[in-house]
Amino acid sequence: MFLSSVKRLRIMRTIEATGLAPRLHKGNEKPRSSRI
């Protein structure tokens, strides 16, 4: 259970660092992204 959660966090971080980083900056302006 714990290891799987750690793996998910790592995957999410890598995705954010590679492709979603610019999207998050733009998303800060929109209220929809605040849910994430």
VENVENMO-V102558 format. One record per backbone hydrogen bond with DSSP energy under -1.0 kcal/mol. NH is the residue of the N-H (numbers start at 1). CO is the residue of the C=O. Records with the same first field share a line. If there is no record, write none. Layout:
NH=CO ; CO
This chain:
5=1
6=2
7=3
8=4
9=5
10=6
11=7
12=8
13=9
14=10
15=11
16=12
17=13
18=14
19=15
20=15
21=16
24=20
25=21
26=22
27=23
28=24
29=26
35=32
36=33
